[in-house]
Amino acid sequence: MNPWQSALRQLEAAARVASAKGGSASGGKELKGVIARLRIPERTIEVQFPVEMDNGTTRLFHGYRVQHSNARGPYKGGIRFHPNVEMDEVRALAFWMTMKCAVAGIPFGGAKGGVTVDPKTLSAGELERLSRAYVRALGANIGPHVDVPAPDVNTNGQIMGWMLDEYRRANPKSIILNSKRSQEWRAAFTGKPIAMGGSAGREQATGYGGMVVLREVLHAMGEKLGIPKRGATVVIQGFGNVGYWAARAAADAGFRVVGLSDSRGGIVTRAPSSKLQAPSLNPALVLDCKKEKGLVAGCYCIGTVCDATPRGQRVSNEQLLTTPCDVLIPAALEGVITGPIVKNIRAKIILELANGPTTPEGEVILRKRGIPVVPDVLANSGGVTTSYFEWLQNVRGEQWSEEVVLAKLARLLRKQAREVLALAQRKRCTLRDAAFALALDRWATSMRV
């Protein structure tokens, strides 16, 4: 099942919960109208654009942008560079972003974009030209009050900086005319360098926010699941920006990080004897090992977490997913927790920091096994929430400290996590169904305004 089909199945399940829970979206006609609008993105964009390569040749690249809904505010969503980017994946990611913004309670709608490319095969110059060409191809479809992109898989603050600069170059008249708010154009992209209007705290927001949500969930159900209050074990699949900061936040909160992986494999720690606890990995030292061999195109580590094998035993990504632990955190790509994998998972709870990592079939088996899933639309909403904070700072001409940003983020995420937990308990449904049902209620309210 492709990601878009998985997303639609999740929507159907949430609709059943929403219709049964007596909320503002429970009216039959109104709920049907909401579902009908969410099933079809408002706009899908496919672009093909040329990029000059270092050897003087010109190469054509295929890009996408799906603008799913702007009923609650401007479209908002990341841009990913990956060889497997295609339309159904981007549709699903845009839909999940629509739901995520509603769950987080922020005034954005959902969008997503990407380019079909392996960016690690490009030079720094080629990567910059690709980034700029993609922005030119999207043209007037992006902007501070239209559609606000951000980093996603294989993109980062540097790439957002290039894209924002290209947006500025392409729109000099509109930017100059906006004299009352001369810096508002910076709100066209989020996740950019602080010197270009980025927000303090944005880099760590998704991973840090995920741990805020996890602690709230464990406060409610950790004892029932048999998860200790201190020293609980965590395994993280994916060691990019999100995975690294999740590992950092987990270690800071007293969890033991016993497994990490990236696209080339993983490492797990083993106890020297059955009477001893497995030692915790140090996320900062593992990242240093990845960086020792340098960077590709100035953005991507040549090394891998496997270079830290003196601190752990090397395993495949599949083996990592089935490593015994209290908390399993998929933090890479969608569709990794499938039916065959789920049968061998030995975690007590799953925290989705990737978008769509659990397939519908996988979640059915997890539910039967009594393993709850903290869904992506709640668990990783710290990223888009802090993007909203960045956008707000740009629009208002303000600059908040990291302490202020993270404090605002933690308060908001705790509130939303408690609402989802309360609804799930009241209706005896999964956390995902509760989160989606909450989003449908908020979406129905937006449609009436």
JOTAWO-V358335 format. One record per residue. N is the residue number from 1. RES is the residue in one small letter. PSI is psi in whole degrees, 0 to 359 (NA if undefined). NEAR is the number of other ideal C-beta (glycine too) atoms within 12 Angstrom. Layout:
BEGIN
n & res & psi & near
N & RES & PSI & NEAR
N & RES & PSI & NEAR
END
This chain:
BEGIN
n & res & psi & near
1 & m & 130 & 22
2 & n & 168 & 22
3 & p & 322 & 36
4 & w & 319 & 31
5 & q & 320 & 23
6 & s & 317 & 34
7 & a & 318 & 45
8 & l & 324 & 27
9 & r & 322 & 29
10 & q & 321 & 43
11 & l & 317 & 38
12 & e & 318 & 23
13 & a & 319 & 29
14 & a & 324 & 46
15 & a & 323 & 34
16 & r & 320 & 24
17 & v & 316 & 35
18 & a & 320 & 40
19 & s & 336 & 29
20 & a & 347 & 23
21 & k & 354 & 28
22 & g & 29 & 16
23 & g & 189 & 30
24 & s & 343 & 24
25 & a & 13 & 37
26 & s & 345 & 23
27 & g & 135 & 19
28 & g & 306 & 14
29 & k & 317 & 14
30 & e & 315 & 25
31 & l & 318 & 32
32 & k & 323 & 20
33 & g & 319 & 20
34 & v & 312 & 38
35 & i & 318 & 31
36 & a & 320 & 15
37 & r & 324 & 28
38 & l & 339 & 41
39 & r & 342 & 24
40 & i & 120 & 20
41 & p & 147 & 35
42 & e & 328 & 26
43 & r & 135 & 27
44 & t & 134 & 25
45 & i & 127 & 32
46 & e & 132 & 24
47 & v & 149 & 26
48 & q & 127 & 17
49 & f & 148 & 28
50 & p & 148 & 20
51 & v & 130 & 30
52 & e & 129 & 21
53 & m & 167 & 21
54 & d & 333 & 19
55 & n & 7 & 10
56 & g & 351 & 8
57 & t & 165 & 11
58 & t & 132 & 15
59 & r & 136 & 23
60 & l & 136 & 19
61 & f & 151 & 34
62 & h & 126 & 28
63 & g & 162 & 40
64 & y & 154 & 42
65 & r & 122 & 43
66 & v & 123 & 44
67 & q & 101 & 38
68 & h & 311 & 43
69 & s & 138 & 40
70 & n & 25 & 31
71 & a & 330 & 30
72 & r & 357 & 34
73 & g & 186 & 33
74 & p & 151 & 34
75 & y & 147 & 42
76 & k & 132 & 51
77 & g & 159 & 48
78 & g & 173 & 46
79 & i & 127 & 48
80 & r & 146 & 40
81 & f & 112 & 37
82 & h & 147 & 32
83 & p & 336 & 21
84 & n & 9 & 25
85 & v & 128 & 38
86 & e & 173 & 26
87 & m & 315 & 27
88 & d & 324 & 28
89 & e & 314 & 34
90 & v & 323 & 46
91 & r & 312 & 43
92 & a & 316 & 42
93 & l & 322 & 50
94 & a & 319 & 49
95 & f & 313 & 49
96 & w & 325 & 52
97 & m & 323 & 54
98 & t & 312 & 47
99 & m & 321 & 48
100 & k & 316 & 52
101 & c & 324 & 43
102 & a & 317 & 46
103 & v & 319 & 46
104 & a & 342 & 47
105 & g & 28 & 32
106 & i & 151 & 38
107 & p & 61 & 25
108 & f & 158 & 47
109 & g & 184 & 42
110 & g & 142 & 49
111 & a & 170 & 46
112 & k & 155 & 52
113 & g & 169 & 51
114 & g & 168 & 45
115 & v & 136 & 45
116 & t & 99 & 29
117 & v & 148 & 36
118 & d & 99 & 23
119 & p & 342 & 38
120 & k & 353 & 26
121 & t & 358 & 19
122 & l & 155 & 29
123 & s & 171 & 22
124 & a & 319 & 21
125 & g & 317 & 18
126 & e & 322 & 32
127 & l & 318 & 36
128 & e & 316 & 28
129 & r & 323 & 31
130 & l & 313 & 43
131 & s & 316 & 45
132 & r & 320 & 31
133 & a & 324 & 32
134 & y & 319 & 45
135 & v & 316 & 39
136 & r & 323 & 27
137 & a & 326 & 31
138 & l & 333 & 38
139 & g & 229 & 21
140 & a & 4 & 18
141 & n & 354 & 32
142 & i & 157 & 40
143 & g & 165 & 30
144 & p & 328 & 35
145 & h & 15 & 25
146 & v & 295 & 29
147 & d & 125 & 43
148 & v & 98 & 50
149 & p & 168 & 50
150 & a & 174 & 49
151 & p & 153 & 43
152 & d & 211 & 45
153 & v & 127 & 41
154 & n & 16 & 39
155 & t & 159 & 40
156 & n & 190 & 37
157 & g & 322 & 30
158 & q & 315 & 31
159 & i & 321 & 44
160 & m & 325 & 42
161 & g & 316 & 32
162 & w & 317 & 36
163 & m & 318 & 46
164 & l & 318 & 42
165 & d & 322 & 29
166 & e & 323 & 30
167 & y & 317 & 38
168 & r & 316 & 31
169 & r & 323 & 17
170 & a & 345 & 26
171 & n & 47 & 27
172 & p & 324 & 14
173 & k & 312 & 12
174 & s & 328 & 21
175 & i & 319 & 24
176 & i & 320 & 14
177 & l & 334 & 13
178 & n & 59 & 24
179 & s & 334 & 12
180 & k & 327 & 11
181 & r & 77 & 20
182 & s & 342 & 17
183 & q & 5 & 23
184 & e & 333 & 29
185 & w & 337 & 36
186 & r & 339 & 41
187 & a & 1 & 43
188 & a & 335 & 45
189 & f & 149 & 49
190 & t & 169 & 50
191 & g & 20 & 47
192 & k & 171 & 40
193 & p & 147 & 26
194 & i & 325 & 25
195 & a & 340 & 15
196 & m & 16 & 29
197 & g & 10 & 38
198 & g & 167 & 36
199 & s & 138 & 42
200 & a & 141 & 27
201 & g & 349 & 35
202 & r & 323 & 43
203 & e & 318 & 36
204 & q & 1 & 32
205 & a & 315 & 44
206 & t & 313 & 49
207 & g & 316 & 45
208 & y & 314 & 41
209 & g & 323 & 47
210 & g & 322 & 50
211 & m & 329 & 45
212 & v & 313 & 43
213 & v & 316 & 49
214 & l & 315 & 46
215 & r & 323 & 34
216 & e & 318 & 32
217 & v & 316 & 41
218 & l & 330 & 34
219 & h & 326 & 19
220 & a & 325 & 26
221 & m & 4 & 24
222 & g & 318 & 25
223 & e & 318 & 14
224 & k & 326 & 15
225 & l & 352 & 25
226 & g & 29 & 17
227 & i & 123 & 31
228 & p & 151 & 19
229 & k & 333 & 16
230 & r & 142 & 15
231 & g & 15 & 22
232 & a & 145 & 35
233 & t & 143 & 37
234 & v & 136 & 51
235 & v & 131 & 48
236 & i & 119 & 55
237 & q & 111 & 49
238 & g & 122 & 43
239 & f & 42 & 46
240 & g & 208 & 38
241 & n & 312 & 41
242 & v & 311 & 45
243 & g & 320 & 45
244 & y & 311 & 41
245 & w & 331 & 38
246 & a & 318 & 48
247 & a & 318 & 47
248 & r & 312 & 33
249 & a & 323 & 37
250 & a & 313 & 43
251 & a & 319 & 31
252 & d & 331 & 22
253 & a & 3 & 28
254 & g & 6 & 19
255 & f & 158 & 37
256 & r & 117 & 31
257 & v & 106 & 49
258 & v & 3 & 42
259 & g & 137 & 53
260 & l & 150 & 53
261 & s & 162 & 45
262 & d & 196 & 40
263 & s & 344 & 31
264 & r & 9 & 25
265 & g & 185 & 28
266 & g & 177 & 40
267 & i & 145 & 43
268 & v & 151 & 41
269 & t & 150 & 34
270 & r & 141 & 23
271 & a & 138 & 18
272 & p & 338 & 11
273 & s & 164 & 8
274 & s & 342 & 8
275 & k & 350 & 7
276 & l & 150 & 10
277 & q & 147 & 21
278 & a & 136 & 29
279 & p & 157 & 23
280 & s & 140 & 33
281 & l & 149 & 40
282 & n & 108 & 27
283 & p & 321 & 36
284 & a & 320 & 21
285 & l & 322 & 25
286 & v & 318 & 39
287 & l & 321 & 27
288 & d & 320 & 18
289 & c & 321 & 28
290 & k & 324 & 33
291 & k & 347 & 23
292 & e & 327 & 17
293 & k & 1 & 15
294 & g & 189 & 13
295 & l & 149 & 20
296 & v & 131 & 22
297 & a & 23 & 31
298 & g & 5 & 23
299 & c & 331 & 32
300 & y & 134 & 34
301 & c & 134 & 32
302 & i & 324 & 19
303 & g & 181 & 25
304 & t & 163 & 29
305 & v & 337 & 45
306 & c & 342 & 30
307 & d & 348 & 28
308 & a & 23 & 36
309 & t & 334 & 22
310 & p & 338 & 16
311 & r & 0 & 28
312 & g & 173 & 33
313 & q & 134 & 27
314 & r & 137 & 25
315 & v & 166 & 27
316 & s & 168 & 22
317 & n & 323 & 35
318 & e & 317 & 20
319 & q & 323 & 23
320 & l & 318 & 46
321 & l & 336 & 39
322 & t & 14 & 27
323 & t & 134 & 37
324 & p & 131 & 25
325 & c & 169 & 37
326 & d & 316 & 35
327 & v & 124 & 49
328 & l & 128 & 50
329 & i & 99 & 54
330 & p & 122 & 47
331 & a & 33 & 49
332 & a & 259 & 41
333 & l & 172 & 37
334 & e & 162 & 44
335 & g & 29 & 33
336 & v & 337 & 35
337 & i & 91 & 42
338 & t & 175 & 27
339 & g & 306 & 22
340 & p & 321 & 16
341 & i & 318 & 32
342 & v & 325 & 32
343 & k & 336 & 19
344 & n & 2 & 23
345 & i & 135 & 37
346 & r & 39 & 26
347 & a & 161 & 40
348 & k & 341 & 33
349 & i & 152 & 38
350 & i & 131 & 48
351 & l & 113 & 54
352 & e & 101 & 50
353 & l & 344 & 52
354 & a & 167 & 44
355 & n & 122 & 46
356 & g & 38 & 48
357 & p & 338 & 44
358 & t & 123 & 50
359 & t & 158 & 31
360 & p & 320 & 33
361 & e & 318 & 22
362 & g & 320 & 36
363 & e & 326 & 37
364 & v & 316 & 23
365 & i & 319 & 24
366 & l & 319 & 35
367 & r & 318 & 24
368 & k & 327 & 15
369 & r & 357 & 22
370 & g & 26 & 18
371 & i & 105 & 34
372 & p & 153 & 40
373 & v & 123 & 47
374 & v & 110 & 51
375 & p & 153 & 49
376 & d & 321 & 50
377 & v & 345 & 50
378 & l & 311 & 51
379 & a & 319 & 53
380 & n & 19 & 52
381 & s & 355 & 48
382 & g & 329 & 48
383 & g & 308 & 49
384 & v & 330 & 54
385 & t & 316 & 48
386 & t & 332 & 45
387 & s & 320 & 47
388 & y & 318 & 39
389 & f & 319 & 41
390 & e & 314 & 47
391 & w & 315 & 41
392 & l & 318 & 31
393 & q & 318 & 31
394 & n & 315 & 36
395 & v & 322 & 28
396 & r & 350 & 19
397 & g & 35 & 18
398 & e & 168 & 22
399 & q & 115 & 22
400 & w & 152 & 26
401 & s & 161 & 16
402 & e & 320 & 22
403 & e & 316 & 12
404 & v & 315 & 20
405 & v & 310 & 34
406 & l & 328 & 31
407 & a & 316 & 20
408 & k & 318 & 31
409 & l & 313 & 42
410 & a & 318 & 29
411 & r & 315 & 21
412 & l & 316 & 31
413 & l & 321 & 41
414 & r & 316 & 29
415 & k & 312 & 24
416 & q & 322 & 41
417 & a & 319 & 42
418 & r & 323 & 25
419 & e & 317 & 31
420 & v & 315 & 45
421 & l & 317 & 31
422 & a & 318 & 22
423 & l & 318 & 34
424 & a & 321 & 33
425 & q & 319 & 20
426 & r & 320 & 19
427 & k & 1 & 27
428 & r & 49 & 14
429 & c & 175 & 29
430 & t & 161 & 35
431 & l & 326 & 47
432 & r & 312 & 44
433 & d & 321 & 39
434 & a & 317 & 42
435 & a & 316 & 47
436 & f & 319 & 47
437 & a & 321 & 47
438 & l & 318 & 44
439 & a & 319 & 51
440 & l & 320 & 46
441 & d & 314 & 36
442 & r & 326 & 38
443 & w & 318 & 44
444 & a & 321 & 32
445 & t & 318 & 20
446 & s & 324 & 29
447 & m & 332 & 28
448 & r & 335 & 16
449 & v & NA & 12
END
